[in-house]
Amino acid sequence: MIKRQATIVLFAVATGLLLTGCDNKSQKNKTQAAIDPVPLLQKDAAALERGKAICVGTCGAYCHKMTEVPSDAPYLFDCTWLHGDSDQEIFNTISHGVSKTRMVPFAGALPDEDIWKIVAYLKSEAKCPK
C-alpha cells in the first residue's frame, strides 16, 4: 500500500516537472509581455492608433503640444524624459502624475491598457537625436 502511494506521488511529481519544462519558452515570452507590453503594442496598428487618439485628445488637448513649440509642459517626442525613459517609468509618470506640476495622475481615469498604448505611441513617434 505504501509502495503504491509512493509510486503515485512520484509519478505526479515527475509529470508536473515535465509539463512545467515543456512550455518554458512560451511562458518566458508571456512573462516578458506582462512586464513590458510596449514592444508588442508598437507592432499593433490599432493599439498605436488608440494611443495616438488618447494622447492627442487628452495630453495634447490640455498640456502637451504635438509639435515642438514653447510650452510649460514638456514636448513628448524629443526623447528627453524628465522622470525616466523606460517604458515602465513613463507608464508610472502617466499613471501617478508629477506632484507640484500640472501633470495629474491618470490611473483610474484611464485603463492601464490605454496608458500602455499611450507609451507605445509616444515611443513609436519619438524623434531622438542621432
C-alpha positions, -999 to +999 in steps of 0.1 A: +000+000+000+028+025+010+047+014-021+017+022-043+012+056-027+049+064-032+047+054-068+016+076-074+033+106-057+065+101-077+045+098-109+026+131-101+058+150-093+076+137-125+046+146-146+044+181-131+081+187-138+078+175-173+048+197-181+064+227-165+095+224-186+077+218-219+064+253-224+092+272-209+099+295-239+062+303-243+060+311-206+091+333-208+075+353-237+043+357-217+062+369-187+082+395-208+050+408-223+034+411-189+064+431-177+066+454-207+038+453-233+052+482-253+073+462-278+042+442-288+019+472-288+043+490-312+037+463-337-001+466-334-015+494-357-049+495-338-031+499-304-009+527-318-039+544-332-057+542-299-026+555-281-025+584-305-062+593-302-059+594-264-026+613-265-039+639-289-073+642-272-062+642-236-025+650-233-023+673-264-056+690-258-047+702-223-010+705-217+015+688-241+018+700-276+020+677-305+047+699-322+078+714-306+066+748-296+072+768-263+051+754-235+052+749-198+046+712-204+074+690-219+074+681-255+069+644-256+086+634-288+122+646-284+133+617-261+140+640-232+122+622-204+123+641-171+111+613-149+128+583-165+129+569-201+120+533-196+086+522-206+077+514-170+089+549-158+068+566-185+038+545-176+043+554-139+045+591-147+013+590-167-004+568-140+007+587-109+013+622-122+040+645-110+035+664-078+037+702-078+031+702-116+000+702-139+007+665-146-023+649-130-025+611-124-045+592-150-046+559-131-083+551-126-093+577-152-078+556-180-074+518-180-039+506-177-042+491-212-048+526-226-019+541-207+004+514-221-009+523-256+000+559-250+035+549-240+038+527-271+026+556-293+050+581-277+079+557-282+069+549-318+068+586-327+099+597-308+123+617-328+155+611-309+186+629-320+211+606-336 
